[in-house]
Amino acid sequence: MTIRFSHDWTFYAGRFLPTLALLAACIPALAQQPNVSAPLSADEVLRRVVQMNEQRSDALESYSSIRSYHLECHCLSHKNADMVVRADYEAPNKKVFTIVSESGSGTVRSRVFKKLLEAEQESMREENQQRSAITPQNYAFQLTDYQKIGGNEFYVLEARPLTKNKFLFKGRIWVDAKDYAITQVEGEPAANPSWWTVKTDFTRSYQKIGSFWLPESNESETKVRIFGSAVLSIKYGEYQITQTQNLNPIFDVEEKFSNGQ
């Protein structure tokens, strides 16, 4: 069977628990060398990403958003469902979800969408955020490309998990060269969550809202043994943010001193 997904600083939340939830609906009941010379090494890029993630986390007091879930399950019997949810976040680790509307398969809504919300709340626990964070403690990184697209510049890094942990993935990340924020992630889970899962591929993208990079979309496609495939799409928008302090990157100053200016 086949499933699509698309975690700003909170993109760690419940990264691969969605795969397990999708299964509940679908089962019946060599790295490239950079093409452009990159100014920084992979280690330095990740150092800055971690530092800026910490600053953004400290500065974000609360936010609300509206997200839309849609699932198409091409299984033994075709199923689809939709759900619109309001999410309210309060620092440091509280999320409250309110269902605005829902339609389609009751099985999908109860066994997939609502399980996803429960998993996301669980993932907010500090120990789970640490286990899923995109950091050198969880991954080995290699710079594979440096891209200039539409006036923006991005570091592209291969991310290889250091352990076969269900919270981790193997794939690539795109890092904005100005904000040192992860703008896109593509890959597959580091560990197969179930014998039923043949393969899962996901793409997750982020958008800049004020000073923060927050989820924009999550597309995942999972192929499940025997039963078919499922495609999950989550769209995020209508953000309302409360910010407690201004972000103050120091990298420009560091670069001037390192260049002897």
Secondary structure, DSSP 8 states (H G I E B T S, - for coil): -EEEE---TTTTTTSSHHHHHHHHHHS-------SS--SS-HHHHHHHHHHHHHHHHHHEEEEEEEEEEEEEEESSSEEEEEEEEEEEEETTTEEEEEEEEEEE-HHHIIIIIHHHHHHHHHHTSHHHHHHH--STTTEEEEEEEEEEETTEEEEEEEEEESS--TT-EEEEEEEETTT--EEEEEEEESS-S-TTEEEEEEEEEEEEETTEEEEEEEEEEEEETTTEEEEEEEEEEEEEEEE-S-----HHHHHHHHTT-
